Amino acid sequence: MSQLGTYLLPLGLAVSGYGLLAAAVGAKTGRSALVESARRCAFGTLAILAAANAVMLAALLTNDFALRYVAGNASRETPAFFKVLSLWAADDGSLLLWNLILAGYIAAVALRFRRDRPSTFPYALSVLFAVQVFYLILINGPARPFGTVANPPADGRGPAPLLQNHPLMAVHPPFLYLGFIGFTVPFAFGIAALLAGGHGPDEWVSLIRRWTLAVWCFLTVGLVLGALWSYSVLGWGGYWAWDPVENVALLPWLMSTAFLHSVMLQERRGLAKLWNITLVIGAFSLVTFGTFLTRANVLSSVHAFAQTSVGPAYLAFLALVLLTGFGLVAWRLPELRTPSSLDSAISREGAFVANNMLLLAAAAIILLGTTFPLVVQAVSNQQVTVGGPYFRSSVTPVFLLILLLGGTAPLLPWRATSRSRALRRLRVPAAAAALVMIAAAWAGVRQVGAVAGFGLAALLFVTSGQEILNGLAIRRRGVRGSTVRALVRGRRRHAGLVVHMGLALAAAGIIASSSLGQQAEVTLKTGQSTVFAGQVLRYQGLSTAQQPQRVVLTATVRVMDSAGRQAGTLDPRVNLYPAATEPIGSPSIRRGIVWDLYASVISLQNDGGSATFRFYHNPGVNWLWFGGLVMALGGVAAAWPARRRKHGDRPGAGATPEHATIGVGAR
């Protein structure tokens, strides 16, 4: 296994290196044959890396402990499902998968532009291959996933216990990787536009809109799955701890969201050329910075990789990306400046600008809080922490303003606004927001920010729904056909509004769970009960089960309502893994539409008859998961290729510019 993998990786590097040279020379000289040969290299690289990943999976499944990676991340007792997940359980294996996904993106670009190729294609292909070469150098040099051990052990150490505690690890990292790595495509076409000059800065945004939307969807799903994994596995009752690795995953999402809004300014008005190219370079730079923090042993995090040696290489690559990207921006600055300007601040264009400023403000706040401890430690060798209170107090006002903007901006037309018309369309959403705030205050919500947040989430949701209905009515008057046909005709606009509705649902879930939750820590003996959140919780006792890779201790808690009727059970667990120095807990959750009842075991007493539990009553958490799903589905609908129109069909028949929405995928 090791020999085959060792041969495949240098071969992949050689093929990618040739692709880089052929694409670069072809772009410079205009020789289409060289560009075509480089394009074909994309498929060869993908095949080679797919084979390398298959070799590693086979080694994991067959317990080939002669490989250092297998010995450190698999064992004979590890179930086959978790052996497969071990491919991305540590740095070397995850870099192998990272290279495969990147090769898949390059092959997708090569397939997409197999015939009709923009002038920027050869430059973009050379940038894509340059990034691939960097990552292949990592796994041929400091990483070496197919490295061997001199004396293979009889058994391996197995995956980290936390990675075996929940099947969400099967989907959370791959979706994050699809999101992170996917930013290479818009970055490559952005750099290509700067290199090509001419009309490049005008054409590239239309080429990469769907690519960026697809990447945004992957990253949205990855972030939501990460929050769900934290909530379902770690046992602390929450889903976002402002962990540095969580933060650096959020930063590219904020940047790409800003880009997907402001790209419409360039498509429609020729504005924001400089802004858009800066956002794309910034998003890719933040991805590189995030991977550096995760893999360079500079963070203490449950998400960070340990024992890696690729940190200096990432730091050098980040410096190269920043210098090259922003150096080219400075070179092309005269071409990126636009003579047009905003006609009115109270307009759709003004809303886009304000939206970008808020998203970038949130990104700056998070980046500052994440890097400040690292800078202090590097300068003074002192350790400081920046925790949740800083992020919550700083980001919450920006978050509320984003909700306010999202709930009012779709009512504004392009260029200028009729205040009376906008106010007339705002009546129903504003009334809904007022009613929700009154209901929240009447229900006992005392935090002003929470009351305002519920109202603004309602404003955003109702505005988006109202604009969808209005758009359908207008389109049905303008074209023949059913509501479904009208919905399809305005798909891009409607999809953007659906994303906003998902954001409103997620916002309501975040506000409810963070401001209205309850928790209690209780020690119970077997048969003893406690009252929590209006329910009676009785500890039934402890049971033990032997599983292939662990021993599981289950503490069963019966849940009864205030009248003593059975309402279900909770079964939080404590897992004992041979390779773990401490027990690993697994919470138990009774999920509901309105609230969750959540229990985790804190400790088991030596007397064998009592246990300490932490109980949580978490309202609205499932709105967050559902809202994230709605956002992703809206993004998919916006990115989905439109069918070819029949002769005589007019795009956007029956639509008026004033009904174009602000949002992902909207024009």
N, C-alpha and C positions, 0 to 999 in steps of 0.2 A: 504493500500500500504506500509506504513512505517513498519508495523509489519512483513509482508512477506519479504521485503528487509532486515530487521534487522535479521531475522532468516537465510536467505540465505548466508549472508556474513560470519558469524562464521562457518557455515557448510562448505563453500568453504575453509576456513582456516584450518579446521580440516582435510578435505580430502587431501589438499596439504601437510599439516604437516605429515600425515601418508605416503604419497608418498615420501616425503623427507627421512624419517626414513627408509622406506622399501628399497628404492633404495640404500641408503648409506650402510645399513647393508648387503644387497644382494651383493653389489660390494665388500665389505670387506670379506665376508664369502664365496662368490661364490654360494649362494643359488638362483637358477634361479626362484624358485616359488615366492620369495620375490620381485625380479626384475619384474616379470610378474604382480604381484599385484600392484606394483608402476606404471607400464605402464598403467594399466587400470584406475588408479586414474586420469590420465591426461584427459581422456574422461569425468569422473565424474566432475572434476573441471570445464571443459569447459561448460558442461550442466548447472551447478549451476550458473556460472557467466553470461551465456547467459540469464538465467531466471532473474537474478538480473538486468541486463541491460534492459530487456523487462519490468520489473516492473517500473524502472525509466522512461522509455519512456512513458508508460501508464500514470504515474503520471503527466508528463509534458503535455501530450495531453489532459488529463481530468481536468487540472487546480487544482490539489490537493495541495492547498496552505498550508496545514498542514505540508508538508515537507519543511524544511528550504531552501533546494536547489531549489525547484520549485518556492517558493515565491520570491527568489532572482534572478531567471533567466528565468522566463516566466510570461506572463500576458494574460488576456482574449483576448486582441486585437492582440496579436502576431499571425501571420499566422502559420498554422500547420507545414509548411516546416521549419520555423525558430525555432519552438518549438523542433523539432527533433534535430536540430543543437545545441540546448541549452545543450544537453547531454555533449558536450565537450566545453561549453562556459566558464566554471569556473573549479577550481581545483578539487573539490570533484567529479563532474561528469566525468571529463576527466580521473581521476584515476580509476573510475569504468570501463570506456572504455579501458584504458591502461591494466587493469587486464584481461579483456576479450580477447584482442589481444594476450597478453602473453600466456594465457591459450590455445589459438588457435595454437600458434607456438609449445607449448609443445605437444599438441595433434597431430600435424602434424609430429613431430619427433617420437612420439610413434607409429603412423600409419606406417611411413616409415620403421621403424625397428621392425615391428611386427614379422618377421621371421628371416631374416639374420641380426644378431646383432654383431657389432664389439666389441672388448674387452673393449673399452672405453664407451660403451653405458650406463651401470649402473652408472658410475661416472658422465657422462654428464646429465643423468636424475636427479640425486640428485642435481646437480648444478642448473639445470632449476627449480626444485621445490623449492630450497632455495631462488632463486630470486622471484618466485611467492609468497612464504610465506612472504617475506619482503613487497611486494606491498599489499598483503592482510592484513597484520598488519596495514598498513597505513590507509586503508579504514575501518578497524574495530576499529581504535584508533583515531588519531588526525583528520582524514578527515571526517568520518561519513556522507556519502552522504544521508543516510536515516534518519538523525536527524530531529526532529520535532520542531515546535514553539508552545509556550503555547497558544497564541491567534492568530489563523490563520487570515491573512488579507483578505479583500474582493477581492482584486486583487493583483497581483504580480508586481514586478518592471520591468520585461521584460529583455531580453538579452541586452548586451552592444550594443549601436547603431552601432558601426563599424562591429559587427558580423551579422547585419541585412542588410548591405548595398550591399552585392553581394553574389550570389549563390556559388562562389568559396569556401566559408567556408564549403560547403558540402563535399569537396574532399581534400582540402589542409591539414587540421589537420589529418584526417585518414591516408593519405599517409605518412606524417611525422611520425606518431605513428608506422605504419607498418615498416618504416625504422629504427627508433630508437630502438624499442622493439626487432626487428629481430636480432640485434647484440647480443642478449642473446644467440642465438644458437651457432654461432662460438666461442663465449667466453666460453660457457659450454663445448664444445668439446675440446677447447684448454686447459682449466683447467683439464679436464678429462685425456687428454694425459699426462699432467705433473703428475697427481696423479697415473695413471696406470704404467707409466714408460715403460721399455722394448721397443717395437716397436711403442708405442703410439705416440711419437713425429714425427714419419715418416708417420703414417697412417692417422692422423687426418685431414691433409690438403686436401686430396682427398675426405674425407667425407663431408667437409663443403664448398667446392668450389661453388657448385650450391646454397647452402643456402646463402652464402655471396653475390653471384651475384644477387639473388632475392632481398635481403635486399638493396643492392646498387641501384638496379632499383627503388625500392619504394622510397628511400631517394632522388634519382635524380629527380623523378617526384614531390615529395613533395617540394623540394627546388625550382624547376621551377614554380610550382603552387604558392608557396609563393611569388616569385618575381612577377608573373603575378597578384596576388591579390594586392600587394603593388602598382603596376603600375596602376591597373584598379580601385582601391578604394580610396587610400589615397590622390590623387590629387596633388602630388608634382612633377609629371612628370618623376620620376625615378622608379627603381625597386629594388635597393639594396643600403641601407643607411649605411651599416657597423654598424647596430644596434647590441648590444651585443648578443641578442637572435638569430639574424640571424647568427652571427659569430659562436656561439656554435653549431648551426645546421650544419654549413659547416665543422667543424673540424672532426667529425666522417666520413664524406664523403671523405675527403682528406686521412684519415688514411686507410679506406677500399679500396680506389683506389690504394694506395701504396701496400696494402696486395695482391690485385688481380693481380698486376704485379709481385711482388717478389715471390708469391706462385709458379710461374712457374719455378723459380730457384730451389726450393726444389723438385718439381715433376720431373724435367728433369736432374738436376745435383747433387741433394742432398745438395744444398747450402741453406743458409739463414734460417736455422731452428730457431735460436735464434731471428733473425729479425722478422720472421713471427709470432711467439708466442707473441712477444712484441707488434707488431702492433695490434693483435687481442685484447689483454688485454688493450692496450692504447685506442682503438676505443670504447670499452665498458665503460672504465673509463670516456672518454670524454662525452659519452651519459649521464652517471650518473651525471657528473659535470654540463652538460647543463641543465638537469632537476632540479638540485639543484638551479642554478642561476635563472631559470624561475619561480620556485615555492617557493623560500625562501624569497621573498620580499627584495632582495638585489639589484635589478635592477629597473630602471625607463624605461619602454619600452612599446610600444604598444602591444607587444607580451606577456608580462609577466602576470602571474596570480596575483591577488590581494587578500589580506586577507587570507593568508594560514598559516598553523601552522606545516607544514611538513618539514621545512628547516633543523632543527637539525637532524632529522632522515635520511634525504638524505646525510647530511655531514658525519654522522657515517657510513652509508652504503658505501659511496665513500672511506672512509678510510679503511674499511674492504676489499673492492675490490682491492685497491692498495696493501695493505699489503699481502693479500692472493695471488694475482696474481704474483706479482714480488718476493714475498718470495718463491713461488714454482719455479719460474724461477731460482732464485739463488740456490735452492736445486738441481735442475736438470741441472745446468750449464754444468757439464762435458759431459752429453749426448747430449746437444744442440750444442756443438762445433763441427764443421765439419773440417776434414783434408783437404778437397778440397779447392782450391783457384781459382781465375780468371786466365785464361791462357793469356788473353790480355785485356787491358782496352778498346781497340777499338773492341768491340765484343758485341753480344747480351747481355751477362751477365753484361758487363760494362754499357750498356745502362739501364738495370734494376736497377742497383745500383745507377746510376746518377739520374734516374727517382724518386727513393725513397727518395734520399737526397733532391731533389727539392720539392717534395710534403711535406716532413716533415719540410723543411725550411719554406714553406708557412704556414703550421699549427702552427709552433712556432711563427712566426711573428704575426699571427692573435690572438693566445692565449695570447701572451704578451700584445698586444694592448687592448685586452678585459679585462684582469685581472688587469692591472696596476692601473686604477682608483680605483678598489676595494681594492687593497693592500694599496694604499696611504691613502684612507679614513679610513681603519682599523687601520693603524699605527699612522697617524697624525690628523685624523678627519678633513682633508681638502678635498674638492671636486675638482677633476681635470677631464678633458675630453680628450679622444683620439678619434679624428674624422676621417672623410674620407681622408684628406690629408696624414696622416700618413700611412693608409692602402694602399692607391693608390700608393704612392711613394715607399713603401716597397715591396708590393706584385707584382707590375707590372713587374719589371725585372725578378722575378722568373717565372711569368706567361709566359713571352716571351721565356725564356729558355725552359720551358716545351713544348711550341709549336715547338721550334727548335729541341728538342730531339725527339718529336713525329714524326716530318717530316723526320728525318734521321735514327732513330734507326731501323725501319722495313727493311732497306736495308742491315743491318749487319747480318752475320751468327753467329751461336754459336761458342764458343771457340776462334776463331781467325778470321781475316778478310783479304780479298784480296782488297787492296785499289783501284786498277784499276777497279775491278768489281763493287764495291760500288759507285765509282765516275761515272761509266758508267750508272748505274741505277738511279743516282741522276740527270742526265742531264735534263730530262723533268720536274720534279718537281722544280728544281732550275730555269729553264727558266720561268716557270709559275710564280714563286714567284717574279722574277725580273720584269716581265711584269706588274704584279699587283702593285708593288711598283712604277714603272714608271707612270702607269696610275693614281695612287692615288696622286702622287706629281703633275702631270699635271692637275688633277682636283682641285687642290688648297689646299690639305691637307699639312699643314705646320709643324705639330708636328712630330718630328723624330720617337718617339715611336709609333705613330699611323701608319705611313708609314711602319715601320718595322713589326708591328703587322699584318697589312693586308698581307704583303708578307709572313710572317711565317704561317699565317692561310691558305694561298693558298698552301704553301709548304706541310703542313700537309694534306690538302684535296687531293691534286693531288697525293702525295706519297701513301696515303691509297687507292685511287681509282686505281692507277696503279698496286699496289700489289694484289688487288682483281682480276683484269683482268689477270695478270700474273699467279696467282694461279689457276684460272679457266682454262687457256690454258694448264698448266702443268697437271692438273687433268684430263682434257679431253683426253690428249694424253696417260695417264696412265690407264684410266678405260673407258669401253664402256658406252655410255649414252649421254644424252643431257646436255646442260649447267646447267639446273635446278638440275640434278643429281650431277653434279660436284660441284655446289654451296652447296648442302646439305652435300656432303661428306666432304667438308672443312668448315662446318658451324661454328665451334668454332673459327677458324682463321679468316674467313670472318666477323663474327660478331664483333670480336675485332676491325677490320679495320673500320667497319661501325660506331662503337662508336667513333673512332678517327675522322671520317668525320663529325659526329654530333658535336664533340668538336670544329672542325675548323669552322663550321657554327656559333655556339654559340659565339666563340671568335670573329669572324668578326662582329657579332651583338653588342657585348659588346664594341669593339673598336670604331665602327661607332657611336653608341649612346652616348658614353662618350666623344668623341673628336670632333664630327661634329654637335652636336645638337645646336639649337638656342632656346632662350626664350625671352619673353617680357611681361611686366605687363602694362596693359592699362585700363583706365577708360573710358567707353563709355556711352553716353546717348542713349535712344531709337531712332533708326533710324540713328545713327552715325556709321561711318566706320573707319577702320584702315587697313593699309597694313602690312602684316607679312609674311615672307618667300615666297614672290612672289605671295601671294593671298590676296584678299580683304575680310575682315571679317566685317559684318554689324550686329549690335545688333538689333534684332527684337522686344525685349520686354520680360516682365516677365509674367509667368502664374502660377496659384496656383492649386494644386490638393490635395484632402483629401483622404488618404489611411488609412486602418484599424489601423496601428500602428504609423503613422507619417503624417505630412503635408509636401508636396513636392513643392518647388519653382523652376521652370524651367526657365532658361535664354536662349532663343533661339538665336543662331548666324548663319546667313546665310554665306556660303562660296562661293566665286566667284573667277574665275581665273582672270588673268591680263586683259583679253579682256571683262570682265563683264559677262561671261557666268556662270550660276548656276552650282556649283560643289558639292553641298550637304549642310548639316546643322550640327551644333554642338549644343547639348542641355545639358550643365553642370547644375547640380542641387544643391540646398541647402535643406537638410532634417532636419525637426524639430521633435525631438522625445520628448515625455513627460518626460522621465527619464534623458534626457541629459541637461546639463547646458549651452552648446553651440551648435550652428548649426553644422551639419556634412555635408561636401561637398561630391559630387560624380562627378568625371570628365566625360567628353565626349571625345571619341576618334574616329577619322576617320582613320581606319587602312589601310595600304597599304603594298605592297611587299617591296618597297624601303624605305618608310618613313611613319610615323604617324603624323597627326595633332591632337594636344591634347589641351583641354581647361578645365580650372577649375575656379570656381567663388571664388574670394577672399573675397569680401564684397558686400553688397547691400546698397546703400545710402538711407538716410531717405526721400529724395525727391521722391522716388518711380520710378524715371525715368532713373536712371543711375546705373551701376554696374562696379565693378573692376574685370577684368579677368587676368588670367595668361595663356598665350599661349606658347606651346612648339612645335617645329618642331624636331621630333626624328627619325633620319635615322637608319635603320637596326635593330630596336627593335624586329621585328617579326622573324628575323633570329635567335635570341636567343631562342624564344619559339620553333621554328622548330628544331633547333639544339638540344635542350634538349629532344624533342620527338624522334629524330633519335638516340641519345645516349641511351635512355631508351629502344627503340625497339631493338637496337643492343645488349644490355645487356640481354633482354628477349630471343633473339635468341641464345645467348651463354649459357644461363642457361637451355634452353629447353632440356629435356631428349632425348637422341639419341634413334632412333628405334633399335630394336634388329636386328643385322646383320644375314643374311642367312649364312649357312655353306659354307665356302670357301671364303667369303669376307675378304679382308685384310683391317684393319683400316688404313686410310690415304694413300691408294694406290695412287701412282703417285706423292706424295708430297715429298719434300726434306726439310731437316731441315733448310736450309738457307732461306726458304720462310715462316717459322713460324714468326708470327708478334708479336710485342710488343703491348699489349693492353688487355683490359678487355675481358676475355674469350678466349684469344688466347693461344695456346700451343706452 
